Amino acid sequence: MLASLIGSVLASGAVIAIVHFFVNGYLAERISEYTFIGLGEAYLVAPILIGVGALLAALSASVAIRRYLKA
């Protein structure tokens, strides 16, 4: 569970950094005829990513522990 939280926090940080530096910085300057996502959307996705990562880790750990204890 702790590893999934660390991984999802790192992934959220990577999403925010990519949107900030690459999408809003590089792509927005080079391609002006498209509207790209902003930091607001990245900040919206980050807690969802962390929550889903923690939920999936908890569910998979629960299933694995139940199977191990039954056997």
C-alpha positions, 0 to 999 in steps of 0.5 A: 500500500505504501509503495502504491502511494509513493508511486501514485504521488510520483506519477501525479508529480510527473503529470503536473510537471509534463503539463507545466513544462512540456504542454504549456511551455513547449507545445503551446508556444509551437502550436498555437491553433490548438487548445491544450489542457492546463494546470487546472486539469492536471491538479484535478487528475492528481488526487484521482490518480492517488486515490485510484492507486491506493484503492487498487493496491488495497483491493489487490492486497486484500484478495492476496491476503484472503487467498493466502490465509485460506490455503 
